[in-house]
Amino acid sequence: MKSGQEIKILIVDDVAENIQVAMNILKEESYTFSFANDGEEALSLINHHSFDLILLDIMMPKLNGYDVCKQLKSNPTSRDIPVIFLTAKNDVDAIAKGFDVGGIDYIVKPFHAGELLARTKTHLELYHAKRLLAQKNIELALKVEHQGERLLKEVEENQREMIYVLMEVMESTSDETGKHIKRVAESSRLLAHYTDYLSEEDEAVIFHAAPMHDIGKIAIPKEILHKPGKLTPEEFSIMQTHAQKGKDFLKNSKRKLLTAAAIIAHEHHEKWDGTGYPRGLKGDEIHIFGRIVALADVFDALTHKRQYKQAWQVDEAVNYIKSLSGIQFDPQLVDIFIEHLSEFVAILEE
């Protein structure tokens, strides 16, 4: 986050008491607050001032929160500002629409103080990490024109550093553990190593990009993300948006590591037979990086305990993956996985 600099939050709500409650909760972090009582006033403030985060109510006079968010996201100067919907509307359709119009998160009133504090802090950290990365890449790109390959390596190192920062944020807010993320990266690199048409450079790229496969989960409501039981169809539909959210979060970078991470985040739930999401890609339409991480992610998830299931035995997980060769998984990758199974099991044991 911006060390020693003013962090500005805009709170938009037509009920003054709601604004005061949010300010009282967040004031311990020494943020600077502005507020608006309707959508038109909010847009006017945003046109004349810069903000690091917007807490936005939905049901307001003149202009509702959805329309405010649409206008923000259509404006190049404000489209990157994270918007958290803070509203009493708690039905699945309302939540889904909030994400569709560009919201990064959705908190239902009445909310817990700890939840508002944690989610505000998380999205501020992500916002400033993205801005820092963009600035670093601009600065380094200018230097590269004059200093060549040495600074290209510096760009890549900068991207790797920012990926690990984002990994820590993701680990603290999602159901992914740091060990799972690292095992998936190692298994993905191993699959890439035995894939004939991928180079050593491709192996390194997928190793560093794979940890971002579920970055979009930071935008999924915690009551869905951490639900111990089976998700309802409506909840699963919201959960599925994490693939698109992950791509949207990473898509603005043209550097190879983050470009690869965006592809992986977007495509690791596609299936070989075309029944996956979010686009229903089929076979070779799915990028090889997405196909590799899909297999590595499923194998690790099956063999480790999660909130909603017990860990499977390795033989059970292997038989499951074999049964879905040519259906969910690339059959060539399944063959590689089976042929070198002992090496993948060794990654689990490490």
N, C-alpha and C positions, 0 to 999 in steps of 0.2 A: 504494500500500500504506500501512498505518498508520505514518506517520512518527513515530519515537521511542516507539512503543508496543510492548508485548509481543505477539509473534505465536506462538500456541499450536498445536502439531501433535500429534495423537494417532496413535500407531503401534500397530496391532493385529496380533499374530502369535503363534502358539503356540510358535514357536522363538525363544528368547532371542537367539541369534546373529544372526538376521535383523533383529531390532529394533536390535541394536547396529550392524550394518552400515549401516542406513539413517540412524541417528543420526550416525554418524561422517561420512557423506557430507554431511549437511545442516547439521552444526554450524558450518560456516564462515559461514553466514548468520545466526548468533546467534538461531535460533529457540528457543523453550521447548518441551520435549518431555514428553509423558506416554505411558505405554504400558500395554497390556493383553494378557494371554496367551490370552484366549478372548472369545467374543462377548458373553456375559453380563456379564463384567467391563467390557467396553467400553461397553455400554449404561448401566451404573451410573455410570461416569465421566462420560459425556455428559449424564446427567440432573442431575449435580451441578456440572459445570464447563462453561465455554464454550470452544469450539475454532474455529480458523480453517480447519483442513484435517484430514482423516482419511485415513491410509494404511492400507488394510484388506486383510488376507489373506482368502482364500476358504475353504480347507480347514482348519477348526479344530474342536476338540471342543465339545460342548454346543450351540453355535449357529454355523452357518457364516456366512461373510461376506455372502452374498446375503441371508439372513434379517436380519442386522444392518442392512444397508442399507435393506431394506424398512421396518423399524421406524423407522429414522431419518427416512425420507421421509414417513412417515405422521404424524409428530409435528411440529406447527407450530413448535415451538421449535428443532428441529434439522434440518428438511427442507432448509434453504438451505445447510447446511454442505457444501462440496464433498468428495466421496469419490473417491479414486483407489484402484482395486484394484491391489494389489501381490502377484502370485501366480505360481506355476509353471504354472498351467493356461493353455495357449496355443492351445487349439483354438478354432475360429471360434464354435461354439455357446456356449462358456464366455464368450468376449468379448461376444457379442451379449447374453447373459443379464445380464452385468455392466451394460451400458448400459440394458437394460430395467428393472432394479430401481432405477435412479437414479444409477449411477456416472457421473462426469463424465470419467473417463479410465481407462486400463487399461495397466499396465506389467508386462511378463513378466520373471520372474526366470530367470537372473541378468541384472540390468540394468546398464547403464553409469552411472557416477557422474554424468556430464554430463547424461544424459537425465533422471535423477531430479531433479537440481538444476533443470534448465530447466523441466520440466513442473510441479514444485512451485511455482516462482516464478510461472509463467504463471497457474496457477489461483488462487494467492493474490491476484495482481493483479486478476484478474477478479472474484473474490469481494468484494474490498474496493471495487472500482469499482461493483459492483452495490449494495453497502450505502451507499456515498457517494451514489450517485444517488437511492436510495430516501429517504435522510435529507434530501437537498437538496430533493427534491420535496415531502416532508412540510412542511419549514420554509417553502418558498415558497408552498405551498397555503394555509397558515395566514395568511401575509401578504396573499395575494390577496384574502381576505375583506374586508380593510380598504383595500387600496391599488389594486385594480382592474387595468386593462389593462396598465399599465407593468410590473407584476410578472408578468403572464402572459407577456409577452415575455421576461422574465428566466428563467422556467421553460423556455421553448423554447430559449433560448440555452444554458442549463445542459445540456439534453438533447443539443444539437448538440455541445457540448464533450465530453460523455461518449462520444458516438458516435465522435468522432475518437480518443479514448483507446482505445476498444475496437478501432477499425480498426488502430491500431498494434500492439496485441497480436495480432490476427488475422494481420496481415501477417508478424509475426515467427515464427508457428508453423504457418502453412498454406502452400499452394502459390499463394496469391493475392499478386500484387504490388500496391504502392500505386498504380502507374500504371493497372493493370487496374481496380482498384476505382474510381478517379476517372473513367476513361473510361466505365465502365458507368453511373455516376451522371449524367454529362453526356448520354450517349445516352438514358437513361431520361427525363431532363427534356425532351429534344428531342421524343421520342415523345409524352410527355404534352402538350407545347405544341400539337402538331398534332392531338390527339384532341379533338374538338369539345366533349364534355361534361365536360371537366376544366377546373378554374379555375386561375388563377395561384397560388393557395394550394396546390392539389394538385401543381402543378409543383414548388414549393419543398419540399413534404413528401417527394415521391418522390426528389428530388435528395439530400436529407439522409438519407433512410432506405435508399436502394438500396445504399450501401456495406456494410450489414449482411447482404447476401443470403446469404453463406456463413459467417457467424459460427459456425454449428454445426460447421464443420470442425475447430475447435480440440479437439473431443472425439473425433476419429477417430485411431486409432493411426497413428503416423508411418510405420510400415512399409507401411501401406496408402495413406496420403495421398501419400507420396513415391515410391511404386512406379513405376519407369520403364516397365514393360511393362503389358500388359493385365491387369485385375483378374479373379480367378476369380469365379464366381457368388456364392460365400460372402463374398468380400471386397467385391464390389459391393453386396451386401445391407447390409453394415456401413457402407459409404460413404453409402448412401441415408439412413441414420439422421440425417445432418447436417441435413436439412430439419426434422425434428421437434425435434432438439436445439436448433437455432437458435430455433425458436418458444418452446420451454420456457425458454430462457435469457432471452428478452425479454418473456415474456407477462405478467409481474406489473405492469408499468407501464400506467397508464390514459392517459398523455399521448399526444398524437396522433403525434408523431414515432416513438416507440418502439413504439406500437401498429402503425403502418404498417410499421416494420422487422420486427416479428414476423410480420405477414402475408406480407411479401415473402420472408423466410427460409423460411417454411412452404410457400409456393405457387409458387416460381419454377421448380420442376421438374415442375409439373403440365402436362399437354398438352391442347390444344384438343379432341382426339378422346377424351379420358378414359383414355389409356393411361399417364399420368405417375404420379408418386409425390409425397407419401406416401399420398394419399387417393383417387387416381383421379378427381379432379374433371373436369368436362367443360364446355366452352364458357364461357358467362357465369357458371357456378358458380365459376370461378376469378376472384378479385378482379382488377380492372383493373391494380392495381399489380404483382401477380404476373405477369400476362401481359406487361406492358411490360418488366419486368426480365428475364424469360425470353428475350425476343428480343434485348435489348441485351447480355446476358451471353453468349449463344451467338455472336453476331456478333463480339464482341471476342475471345472465346476462340479462335474459328476462325482469326482473322487474326493471331494472335500465337503464338509458339513456347511449347510446354509440355514438361515432362519426357517425356511419352509421345507427342509428335507435333511435326512441323514446322509452321510458319505456312502457312496457305493464302493464295492470291492473293485479292484482294477479289472478283473476278468469280466465283471458285469458291464463296466463302462466300455471295455474293448468290444465286447459282443454287440453292445448297443450301437457303437459307431460303425462296426462292420455291417450291421443290419440296415443302416441308412446310407451306405455307399451308393452313389448314383441317385439318391433321393434328396438327402439334406447336404451331403458332403461330396466334394470332388473325388471321384473314384481313384484317380492317380495319387492323390494325397493320402487317401485311406491306405492304399497299397504301401506307400512310403512309411506311413505310421506303423503299420503291422510289421513290416520288414525290420524296422529299427526300434521296435517297441521297448526293448530293454533300456535304450538311451532316454526315451521319454519317461519311463518309470523312474529312472535315476534322477531326473529333474524333480519329480514329485517328492522323492525321498530326501533330496537336498533341502 
